[in-house]
Amino acid sequence: MKGIGVSPGIAIGKAFVLQRQEALMTGVLLSNETEILQEVERFDLAVNRAVHDIETLTSDRNHTLQDDELAVLETHIELLTDPQIRADIVEKIETEKKNANDALIEVIDNFVLIFESMDDEYMRGRSIDIKDISRRILGRLKGQRETAAPAFGPDTIIIAEDISPSDTITMDIKHVVGFATQAGSKTSHTAIIARSKGIPAVAGCGEALGGITTGDLIILDGSNGLVYVNPDQEIMDAYLIKRTAFRQQRAQLLALKDTQAITTDGEKITLSANISGADDMAEVFDKGGEGVGLFRTELLFMGRDSFPSEDEQFEFYKNAALQAKGKPVVVRTLDIGGDKHLPYFNLPAELNPFLGYRAIRICLDRKDLFMSQLKAILRASVFGDLKIMFPMISGLQELRQAKNILGEAKSELLRDAVAFNAGIKVGVMIEIPSAAITADILAKEADFFSIGTNDLCQYTLAVDRMNEKIAHLYDPFNPGVLRLIKNVIEQGCQNNIHVGMCGEMSSDPLATLLLLGMGLKDFSMSAAAIPAIKNIIINNSMAKAKEIQHKVMAMDSSEKIMAYLKEATQ
C-alpha cells in the first residue's frame, strides 16, 4: 500500500497493531446535589492528576524531550486546564445530571467536531490533542495511573490509525524499527518523532492499513512511502539488499565521527549541536560534534510548579559545561512565549503570540528572572567555555538593555566575591528581519551572531510555520530570506565577529554548499544530522561552494534555486 514517506529508511519486522479502547458512555445520572458536588470534585481531581502526569514526564531526565515534544505537552496542560472545557463539563454535570465520564465524552466530542470542521488544516490536526487529553482525564476518572506503554518485542513495526502525542513521547521504542499510520503527514507527531529517532515511517496509508493484524510480516519503505504486508520472497530479498545498502551508508557516515570537517581545499568548518540538557552531550560527541551552538535552557523551567532557583540553574549549566569537556557551549537565555508556555507563569492571551510577549521581551520586563539566570550562567562559566546568547533581539536598544543587566549581574557577583569568567562572550540570535538588516550595527556591540533560520524565515515571509494550510509558503530558499542570511554573514566577517547558524537550515544538505559559499563557518544542528553534513563538506571545495553561491544569488525564485542546488550537490 502507498502512503507518505515521512522518515527515510527500510524496516522489516512484525506488526504490532496499536488498538485504542473506545470511550463509552455509562448513561448513569446523578440523583442529588451531594452527588453533583462530588462529581465536579472528582472531575477536578482527575484533571489535576492528569496535569501532574504530564509535569512528571517533562521533568523526567530519563526522557530526552525535544522542543517540539515539550511544546506538545505544554499545549496539553493548557487544554487540560482550559476554563471553557471545564465550564461546559460542569454545566452538564449540574444541569443535565450527567456523571463526569459522560459529561467529558460529550463535551470533548463537540470540541473535536468543531476542530475537525475548521478550514485550517493545522487547527483540524489539533483535534488529536483534544482526544489525547480526554483519554488522560478518563483514565484518571477510572482511577488509572498514567497508562503503561506496551512492551514491544524485537523488530516491531507499529501499526495504528494514528499515534497520539502522548504515545510518541512516552513509548519505549528501543525495539521499534518502524511506524505506519492510516492518518498523518510529514508534520504529524509520528513523523517528527520518527525523524528525530532515525526510525523509518510511513503516514497517510488510509483504511487499507486496517487489514493488518499483529504478527503480520511487514516491509516498510520510509523513503518511498510504501508498506508491504506478508510479502513474497522476491520482494523480501530485494528489500533485504536495500536495507543493507541503507545501513552501510549510515554506518559510513557515522565512521566520520573523528574526521574533521575540512573542505577539499583546506577550509576548516565547525559542526556543533543543539541540545536541551547535559545528557545530550554524549550523543553530540558520538556523532562527531565539536561543541554546542545552541543550549536551550527551557527544559529546566518546564515540568514544575515554580521558577528554578539561581542555585538550581547554576547546577544545570555547570553540568553541561563539565560534560562539554572544554568545548564551547552557547547558552541561549530563556526563550518562552509563542508556542512555549510555563504552567506557573500566566502569560497573557495574545492574538499573535509569536509576535508578542516572549523571549528577551519577557526577560527585560521581568528583570528578577533574568538576573537569576544570568548570575547562574556566569557562576557556571568557570567550569567550561560557556557563552551567552540573547534570543529575539530586534535592534541595538534591546541588546544594550540586556548587556546592562548582565553588567549588573557581574557587579553583584563581584560584590559577593563569587568567581565567574569576566570575559564571557555575549552574542545575538539573529531571527528577526530588523536584526538581520541592521547586522552591521549590532556587530559593533556583539561578540558573535547565530542565525535562527526557523523564525527568521517565518517573520520575513509572514508565514506561521506551524500552519499546514500555508506550509508551502514557508521557504528558507526564498531569495529574500537568502539575502538576509548573506548580509548577516558578510557583516559578521567585515566586523571580525564569529557567525554561526543554529536553525533547521543548517542541517539541510541542500543548503550546505550554498551557506559555505556565503562564508558560514559554523553550523549547529541536531546531533543526528552532523554526519551527513560533514560528508558533504569533506567531499567538496570552498571554491565550488562560492561558485554555487554566486549563481544562486542571481536567481529570482526558490524553485530555480532548489532545482539548481539539487543538481549541483549530486
C-alpha positions as CSV (number, residue, x, y, z in Angstrom):
1,M,0.0,0.0,0.0
2,K,1.1,3.6,-0.7
3,G,1.4,6.3,1.9
4,I,3.6,9.3,2.6
5,G,7.2,8.6,3.4
6,V,7.8,10.8,6.4
7,S,11.1,9.3,7.8
8,P,13.6,7.6,5.5
9,G,15.0,4.1,5.7
10,I,13.9,0.4,5.4
11,A,12.3,-1.5,8.2
12,I,11.5,-5.2,8.2
13,G,9.7,-6.8,11.2
14,K,6.5,-8.0,12.8
15,A,3.4,-5.8,13.1
16,F,2.1,-4.6,16.4
17,V,-1.4,-3.1,15.9
18,L,-1.9,-0.4,18.4
19,Q,-5.6,-0.6,19.5
20,R,-7.4,2.3,21.1
21,Q,-10.1,1.5,23.6
22,E,-13.2,3.4,22.7
23,A,-14.6,5.8,25.4
24,L,-18.1,4.5,26.3
25,M,-21.0,6.4,27.8
26,T,-22.4,4.9,31.1
27,G,-25.8,6.5,31.0
28,V,-25.8,6.8,34.8
29,L,-27.5,10.0,36.0
30,L,-26.9,11.8,39.3
31,S,-29.7,11.8,41.8
32,N,-29.0,14.6,44.3
33,E,-27.0,17.8,45.0
34,T,-24.4,15.9,47.0
35,E,-23.6,13.6,44.1
36,I,-23.3,16.6,41.8
37,L,-20.8,18.3,44.1
38,Q,-18.9,15.0,44.4
39,E,-18.8,14.5,40.7
40,V,-17.5,18.0,40.0
41,E,-14.8,17.5,42.6
42,R,-14.0,14.1,41.1
43,F,-13.6,15.7,37.7
44,D,-11.3,18.5,39.0
45,L,-9.2,15.9,40.9
46,A,-8.8,13.8,37.7
47,V,-7.7,16.9,35.8
48,N,-5.1,17.8,38.4
49,R,-3.7,14.3,38.4
50,A,-3.6,14.3,34.6
51,V,-1.7,17.6,34.7
52,H,0.7,16.1,37.3
53,D,1.3,13.1,34.9
54,I,2.5,15.5,32.2
55,E,4.6,17.6,34.5
56,T,6.3,14.5,35.8
57,L,7.1,13.4,32.3
58,T,8.6,16.8,31.3
59,S,10.8,16.8,34.4
60,D,12.0,13.2,34.0
61,R,15.6,13.4,33.0
62,N,15.4,9.9,31.5
63,H,13.3,11.4,28.7
64,T,15.4,13.4,26.2
65,L,12.5,15.5,25.0
66,Q,12.9,17.8,22.0
67,D,11.4,21.3,21.7
68,D,8.5,20.0,19.6
69,E,7.7,17.3,22.2
70,L,7.8,19.8,25.1
71,A,5.6,22.2,23.2
72,V,3.0,19.4,22.6
73,L,3.0,18.6,26.3
74,E,2.7,22.2,27.3
75,T,-0.3,22.5,24.9
76,H,-1.9,19.5,26.6
77,I,-1.6,21.3,30.0
78,E,-3.3,24.3,28.5
79,L,-6.1,22.2,27.2
80,L,-6.5,20.2,30.4
81,T,-6.9,23.5,32.3
82,D,-9.0,25.3,29.7
83,P,-11.7,27.1,31.6
84,Q,-14.2,26.7,28.7
85,I,-13.9,22.9,28.6
86,R,-14.3,22.8,32.4
87,A,-17.3,25.2,32.3
88,D,-19.1,23.1,29.7
89,I,-18.5,19.8,31.6
90,V,-19.6,21.3,34.9
91,E,-22.7,22.6,33.3
92,K,-23.6,19.1,32.0
93,I,-23.0,17.7,35.5
94,E,-25.1,20.3,37.2
95,T,-27.9,20.9,34.8
96,E,-28.2,17.6,33.0
97,K,-27.2,15.4,36.0
98,K,-24.5,13.7,33.8
99,N,-21.7,11.9,35.6
100,A,-18.2,13.2,34.9
101,N,-17.3,10.4,32.5
102,D,-20.4,11.0,30.2
103,A,-20.1,14.8,30.5
104,L,-16.5,14.7,29.5
105,I,-17.2,12.5,26.5
106,E,-20.0,14.7,25.2
107,V,-18.1,17.9,25.6
108,I,-14.9,16.6,24.0
109,D,-16.9,15.1,21.1
110,N,-18.3,18.5,20.5
111,F,-14.9,20.2,20.6
112,V,-13.5,17.6,18.2
113,L,-16.3,18.2,15.7
114,I,-15.6,22.0,15.9
115,F,-11.9,21.5,15.3
116,E,-12.3,18.9,12.5
117,S,-14.8,21.2,10.6
118,M,-12.3,24.1,10.5
119,D,-10.8,25.1,7.1
120,D,-7.3,25.4,8.6
121,E,-5.5,22.1,8.3
122,Y,-3.3,22.8,11.3
123,M,-6.3,23.5,13.5
124,R,-8.0,20.3,12.3
125,G,-4.9,18.5,13.3
126,R,-5.3,19.8,16.9
127,S,-8.3,17.5,17.3
128,I,-5.8,14.8,18.0
129,D,-4.6,16.8,21.1
130,I,-8.2,17.2,22.3
131,K,-8.8,13.5,22.1
132,D,-5.5,12.8,23.8
133,I,-6.2,14.9,26.9
134,S,-9.7,13.4,27.0
135,R,-8.1,9.9,27.3
136,R,-5.9,11.2,30.1
137,I,-8.8,12.5,32.2
138,L,-11.0,9.5,31.5
139,G,-8.2,7.3,32.7
140,R,-7.8,9.3,35.9
141,L,-11.6,9.3,36.4
142,K,-11.4,5.5,36.4
143,G,-8.6,5.6,39.0
144,Q,-6.0,4.6,36.5
145,R,-2.5,5.9,36.7
146,E,-0.6,7.0,33.5
147,T,-1.2,4.1,31.1
148,A,1.8,2.0,30.7
149,A,3.1,1.8,27.2
150,P,3.0,-1.7,25.7
151,A,6.2,-3.8,25.7
152,F,7.4,-4.3,22.2
153,G,9.4,-7.4,21.0
154,P,12.5,-7.1,18.7
155,D,11.9,-5.7,15.2
156,T,8.5,-4.3,15.9
157,I,6.7,-2.1,13.4
158,I,3.9,-0.2,15.0
159,I,0.6,0.0,13.0
160,A,-2.0,2.5,14.1
161,E,-4.9,4.6,12.9
162,D,-2.8,7.5,14.3
163,I,-0.4,7.8,17.1
164,S,-1.2,10.4,19.7
165,P,1.4,12.9,21.0
166,S,1.5,11.1,24.4
167,D,2.1,7.8,22.6
168,T,5.0,9.0,20.6
169,I,6.6,10.7,23.6
170,T,6.1,8.0,26.2
171,M,6.7,4.8,24.2
172,D,9.8,2.7,24.9
173,I,10.8,2.3,21.3
174,K,14.2,0.6,21.7
175,H,12.8,-2.4,19.8
176,V,10.6,-0.4,17.4
177,V,12.1,-0.3,13.9
178,G,9.2,1.4,12.0
179,F,5.9,3.3,12.2
180,A,2.9,3.1,9.8
181,T,-0.3,5.1,10.3
182,Q,-3.6,5.5,8.5
183,A,-3.6,9.2,9.0
184,G,-0.9,11.8,9.4
185,S,1.5,13.8,7.2
186,K,5.1,15.0,7.2
187,T,4.2,17.4,10.0
188,S,2.4,14.9,12.2
189,H,3.7,14.0,15.7
190,T,4.6,10.5,14.4
191,A,6.7,11.9,11.6
192,I,8.5,14.4,13.9
193,I,9.4,11.7,16.5
194,A,10.4,9.1,13.9
195,R,12.8,11.5,12.1
196,S,14.3,12.6,15.4
197,K,14.9,9.0,16.4
198,G,16.1,7.9,12.9
199,I,13.2,5.4,12.6
200,P,11.6,4.7,9.2
201,A,8.0,5.8,9.0
202,V,5.1,6.0,6.5
203,A,1.9,8.0,7.3
204,G,-1.3,8.6,5.4
205,C,-1.8,5.0,4.3
206,G,-5.6,5.1,4.6
207,E,-8.0,2.5,5.6
208,A,-6.1,-0.3,3.8
209,L,-3.8,-0.4,6.8
210,G,-6.7,-1.6,8.9
211,G,-6.4,-5.1,7.3
212,I,-3.1,-5.7,9.1
213,T,-3.1,-7.8,12.2
214,T,-0.5,-8.1,15.0
215,G,2.2,-10.6,13.9
216,D,2.0,-9.9,10.2
217,L,5.4,-9.7,8.4
218,I,5.9,-6.1,7.3
219,I,8.3,-4.3,5.0
220,L,8.2,-0.5,5.5
221,D,9.9,1.8,3.0
222,G,10.1,5.2,4.7
223,S,12.0,6.7,1.8
224,N,9.3,6.0,-0.8
225,G,6.2,5.7,1.4
226,L,5.5,2.0,0.8
227,V,4.2,-0.7,3.1
228,Y,4.2,-4.4,2.1
229,V,2.2,-6.9,4.2
230,N,3.4,-10.6,4.2
231,P,5.5,-10.0,1.0
232,D,6.7,-12.8,-1.2
233,Q,10.3,-14.0,-1.2
234,E,11.3,-11.9,-4.3
235,I,10.2,-8.7,-2.7
236,M,11.8,-9.7,0.6
237,D,15.1,-10.4,-1.0
238,A,15.1,-7.1,-2.8
239,Y,14.4,-5.2,0.3
240,L,17.0,-7.1,2.4
241,I,19.5,-5.8,-0.1
242,K,18.1,-2.2,0.1
243,R,18.1,-2.3,3.9
244,T,21.8,-3.4,3.9
245,A,22.8,-0.6,1.5
246,F,20.9,2.0,3.6
247,R,22.6,0.8,6.8
248,Q,26.0,0.7,5.1
249,Q,25.6,4.3,4.0
250,R,24.5,5.3,7.5
251,A,27.5,3.4,9.0
252,Q,29.9,5.1,6.6
253,L,28.6,8.5,7.8
254,L,28.9,7.5,11.4
255,A,32.5,6.4,10.7
256,L,33.3,10.0,10.1
257,K,33.0,10.7,13.8
258,D,36.7,11.6,14.3
259,T,37.2,13.2,10.9
260,Q,37.4,16.9,10.9
261,A,35.0,18.9,8.7
262,I,37.6,20.3,6.2
263,T,36.8,21.1,2.6
264,T,38.9,19.6,-0.1
265,D,40.8,22.9,-0.5
266,G,41.6,23.1,3.2
267,E,38.8,25.2,4.8
268,K,38.0,24.1,8.4
269,I,34.3,24.2,9.3
270,T,32.9,23.8,12.8
271,L,29.9,21.4,13.3
272,S,28.1,21.9,16.6
273,A,24.9,20.6,18.1
274,N,21.7,22.0,19.5
275,I,20.9,20.5,22.9
276,S,18.4,20.8,25.8
277,G,20.5,19.4,28.6
278,A,23.8,18.0,29.7
279,D,22.6,14.4,29.0
280,D,22.5,15.3,25.3
281,M,26.3,15.8,25.2
282,A,27.2,12.1,24.8
283,E,25.3,11.9,21.5
284,V,26.9,15.1,20.3
285,F,30.4,13.6,20.7
286,D,29.2,10.2,19.3
287,K,28.1,11.9,16.1
288,G,31.3,13.9,15.8
289,G,30.1,17.3,17.1
290,E,32.6,19.9,18.3
291,G,30.5,21.6,20.9
292,V,27.1,23.2,21.4
293,G,25.9,26.0,19.2
294,L,22.6,26.3,21.0
295,F,21.8,25.2,24.5
296,R,18.1,25.6,25.0
297,T,17.5,26.4,28.7
298,E,13.7,26.0,28.7
299,L,13.8,22.3,29.8
300,L,14.8,23.3,33.3
301,F,11.8,25.6,33.6
302,M,9.3,23.1,32.4
303,G,7.5,20.3,34.3
304,R,7.5,22.1,37.6
305,D,5.3,24.4,39.6
306,S,7.7,27.4,40.1
307,F,10.7,29.0,38.6
308,P,14.0,27.3,39.3
309,S,16.3,29.0,41.8
310,E,19.6,30.5,40.9
311,D,21.4,27.6,42.5
312,E,19.3,25.0,40.6
313,Q,20.1,26.8,37.4
314,F,23.8,27.0,38.3
315,E,24.0,23.2,38.7
316,F,22.1,22.7,35.4
317,Y,24.6,24.9,33.4
318,K,27.6,23.7,35.4
319,N,26.8,20.1,34.5
320,A,26.5,21.0,30.8
321,A,29.8,22.9,31.0
322,L,31.6,19.9,32.6
323,Q,30.0,17.4,30.1
324,A,31.2,19.5,27.2
325,K,34.9,18.8,28.3
326,G,36.2,22.2,27.4
327,K,34.3,22.5,24.1
328,P,32.2,25.7,23.6
329,V,28.6,25.8,24.8
330,V,26.4,28.7,23.6
331,V,23.7,29.2,26.3
332,R,20.5,30.8,25.0
333,T,18.7,32.8,27.7
334,L,15.1,31.9,28.5
335,D,13.0,31.7,25.3
336,I,9.4,31.2,26.4
337,G,6.2,32.6,24.9
338,G,5.0,31.9,21.4
339,D,4.5,28.1,21.4
340,K,6.3,27.5,24.7
341,H,4.5,28.2,28.0
342,L,5.1,27.5,31.7
343,P,2.1,26.3,33.7
344,Y,3.0,28.5,36.7
345,F,3.8,31.7,34.6
346,N,0.5,33.1,33.4
347,L,1.3,34.7,30.1
348,P,-1.4,36.9,28.7
349,A,-3.6,35.5,25.9
350,E,-2.5,37.1,22.6
351,L,-3.9,37.1,19.1
352,N,-0.3,36.8,17.7
353,P,1.8,35.1,20.4
354,F,4.8,34.7,18.1
355,L,4.9,38.4,17.7
356,G,4.1,39.2,21.3
357,Y,5.4,39.0,24.8
358,R,8.2,36.4,24.6
359,A,11.9,35.6,24.9
360,I,14.1,38.7,25.6
361,R,11.0,40.8,25.9
362,I,9.9,38.9,29.0
363,C,13.4,38.9,30.4
364,L,13.8,42.6,30.1
365,D,10.4,43.1,31.6
366,R,11.0,40.6,34.4
367,K,14.5,41.7,35.5
368,D,14.4,39.4,38.6
369,L,14.0,36.3,36.4
370,F,16.7,37.5,34.0
371,M,19.2,38.4,36.7
372,S,18.8,35.0,38.4
373,Q,19.5,33.2,35.1
374,L,22.4,35.4,34.1
375,K,24.1,35.0,37.5
376,A,23.7,31.3,37.3
377,I,25.3,31.1,33.9
378,L,28.1,33.4,35.0
379,R,28.8,31.2,38.0
380,A,28.9,28.1,35.8
381,S,31.2,29.8,33.3
382,V,34.3,28.9,35.4
383,F,33.7,25.2,34.7
384,G,33.8,25.4,30.9
385,D,33.7,27.5,27.8
386,L,30.2,29.0,28.2
387,K,28.9,31.8,26.0
388,I,25.7,33.8,26.5
389,M,23.2,34.4,23.6
390,F,20.1,36.6,23.7
391,P,17.1,35.5,21.6
392,M,14.6,37.7,19.8
393,I,16.8,40.8,19.7
394,S,15.2,43.2,17.3
395,G,17.7,46.0,17.5
396,L,20.6,47.7,19.3
397,Q,18.5,49.1,22.1
398,E,17.4,45.7,23.3
399,L,21.0,44.4,23.1
400,R,22.2,47.3,25.2
401,Q,19.5,46.7,27.8
402,A,20.3,43.1,28.0
403,K,24.0,43.8,28.3
404,N,23.4,46.4,31.0
405,I,21.5,43.8,33.1
406,L,24.3,41.3,32.5
407,G,26.7,44.0,33.8
408,E,24.6,44.3,37.0
409,A,24.7,40.6,37.4
410,K,28.5,40.7,37.2
411,S,28.7,43.5,39.7
412,E,26.6,41.6,42.2
413,L,28.8,38.5,41.9
414,L,32.0,40.7,42.3
415,R,30.5,42.3,45.4
416,D,29.9,38.8,46.8
417,A,33.3,37.6,45.8
418,V,31.8,34.9,43.5
419,A,34.1,33.6,40.7
420,F,33.0,33.9,37.1
421,N,34.5,34.4,33.6
422,A,34.7,38.2,33.4
423,G,35.4,37.9,29.6
424,I,32.5,35.6,28.8
425,K,31.4,36.2,25.2
426,V,27.9,37.7,24.5
427,G,26.1,37.1,21.3
428,V,22.8,37.7,19.5
429,M,20.5,35.2,17.9
430,I,19.5,36.7,14.6
431,E,15.9,35.7,14.0
432,I,14.1,39.0,13.4
433,P,14.4,40.7,10.0
434,S,15.2,44.1,11.6
435,A,18.2,42.5,13.3
436,A,19.4,40.9,10.1
437,I,19.1,44.2,8.2
438,T,21.0,46.0,10.9
439,A,23.6,43.3,11.5
440,D,26.3,45.9,10.8
441,I,25.1,48.0,13.8
442,L,24.7,45.0,16.1
443,A,28.1,43.7,15.1
444,K,29.7,46.7,16.8
445,E,28.4,45.6,20.2
446,A,28.1,41.8,20.0
447,D,30.8,39.2,20.2
448,F,29.1,36.7,17.9
449,F,25.9,36.1,15.8
450,S,23.9,32.9,15.5
451,I,21.3,32.8,12.8
452,G,18.0,31.2,13.8
453,T,16.5,30.4,10.4
454,N,13.2,29.0,11.6
455,D,11.9,32.3,13.0
456,L,13.8,34.4,10.5
457,C,12.1,32.7,7.6
458,Q,8.7,32.8,9.4
459,Y,8.9,36.5,10.1
460,T,10.4,37.5,6.8
461,L,7.7,35.7,4.8
462,A,4.9,36.4,7.3
463,V,4.2,32.6,7.5
464,D,3.2,30.7,10.6
465,R,5.5,27.7,10.2
466,M,3.0,25.6,12.3
467,N,0.1,26.2,10.0
468,E,-0.2,23.4,7.5
469,K,-2.5,25.4,5.3
470,I,0.3,27.8,4.3
471,A,3.2,25.5,4.9
472,H,4.2,25.7,1.2
473,L,4.9,29.4,1.7
474,Y,7.5,28.7,4.5
475,D,10.6,28.6,2.3
476,P,14.1,29.2,3.5
477,F,15.3,29.3,-0.1
478,N,13.2,32.3,-0.9
479,P,15.6,35.0,-2.3
480,G,14.5,37.5,0.3
481,V,15.5,35.1,3.1
482,L,18.8,34.2,1.5
483,R,19.7,37.9,1.1
484,L,19.1,38.5,4.8
485,I,21.3,35.5,5.7
486,K,24.0,36.6,3.4
487,N,24.0,40.1,4.8
488,V,24.4,38.8,8.4
489,I,27.3,36.6,7.4
490,E,29.0,39.4,5.5
491,Q,28.6,41.9,8.2
492,G,30.0,39.5,10.8
493,C,33.0,38.9,8.6
494,Q,33.6,42.6,8.0
495,N,33.4,43.3,11.7
496,N,35.5,40.4,12.7
497,I,32.9,38.6,14.8
498,H,32.0,34.9,14.7
499,V,28.8,33.9,12.8
500,G,27.1,30.6,13.2
501,M,23.7,29.2,12.3
502,C,21.5,27.1,14.7
503,G,18.3,26.9,12.7
504,E,16.9,24.0,10.7
505,M,18.5,25.2,7.5
506,S,22.0,24.3,8.9
507,S,21.0,20.6,8.9
508,D,19.6,20.7,5.3
509,P,22.0,19.0,2.9
510,L,20.6,21.1,0.1
511,A,21.7,24.3,1.8
512,T,25.2,23.2,3.0
513,L,27.3,24.3,0.0
514,L,25.3,27.5,-0.5
515,L,25.9,28.5,3.1
516,L,29.5,27.6,2.8
517,G,29.8,29.8,-0.2
518,M,28.2,32.7,1.7
519,G,31.0,32.4,4.2
520,L,29.3,30.5,7.0
521,K,31.9,28.5,9.0
522,D,29.9,27.2,12.0
523,F,26.8,25.0,11.6
524,S,24.8,23.9,14.7
525,M,22.1,21.2,14.3
526,S,20.6,18.1,15.9
527,A,23.4,15.7,16.6
528,A,21.8,13.1,14.3
529,A,22.3,15.4,11.3
530,I,26.0,16.0,11.8
531,P,27.4,13.0,9.9
532,A,25.5,13.8,6.7
533,I,26.5,17.5,6.7
534,K,30.1,16.6,7.4
535,N,30.2,14.2,4.5
536,I,29.1,17.0,2.1
537,I,31.8,19.3,3.5
538,I,34.7,16.9,3.2
539,N,33.8,16.0,-0.4
540,N,33.6,19.5,-1.7
541,S,35.7,22.6,-2.1
542,M,35.2,26.1,-0.9
543,A,35.8,27.2,-4.4
544,K,32.8,25.2,-5.6
545,A,30.7,26.5,-2.8
546,K,31.5,30.1,-3.7
547,E,30.6,29.4,-7.3
548,I,27.3,27.9,-6.3
549,Q,26.5,30.8,-4.0
550,H,27.3,33.3,-6.8
551,K,24.9,31.6,-9.2
552,V,22.1,31.2,-6.6
553,M,22.1,34.8,-5.6
554,A,21.5,35.8,-9.2
555,M,18.3,33.7,-9.3
556,D,14.8,35.1,-8.9
557,S,12.8,32.2,-7.4
558,S,13.2,29.4,-4.9
559,E,12.1,26.9,-7.5
560,K,15.0,27.7,-9.7
561,I,17.4,27.8,-6.7
562,M,16.3,24.4,-5.3
563,A,16.4,22.8,-8.7
564,Y,19.9,24.1,-9.3
565,L,21.1,23.1,-5.8
566,K,19.8,19.5,-6.3
567,E,21.8,19.2,-9.5
568,A,24.9,20.9,-8.1
569,T,25.1,18.8,-4.9
570,Q,24.7,15.4,-6.5
